[in-house]
Amino acid sequence: MGELSKLPNIGPNLEKQLIDVGISTVEELRSVGSREAWLRILSKDSSACLMRLSALEGAIQGKRWHYLDSETKESLKAFYYKHKRA
């Protein structure tokens, strides 16, 4: 496990997905942002879900995704449903 898995919500599988889409450091994840990181993952894995998007945002904020504020959760949900593939 590398640097990314030290963040909340990032386990070995999500860390591998991030690395596979060109994000290998905490700084790169913060620079790219949760939404772009999730879109990159989605392009390779159609099972990318709202929880994964929320996990990425929580990792960037340094907290478990469960504790994201309501406004952030609603914004992520709207983004997810806008980009979700059928």
Buried (B, 14 or more C-beta within 10 A) or exposed (E): EBBBBEBBBBEEEBBBBBBEBEBBEBEBBBEBEBBBBBBBBBEEEEEBEBEBBBBBBBBBBEBEBEEBEEEBBEBBEEBBEEEEEE
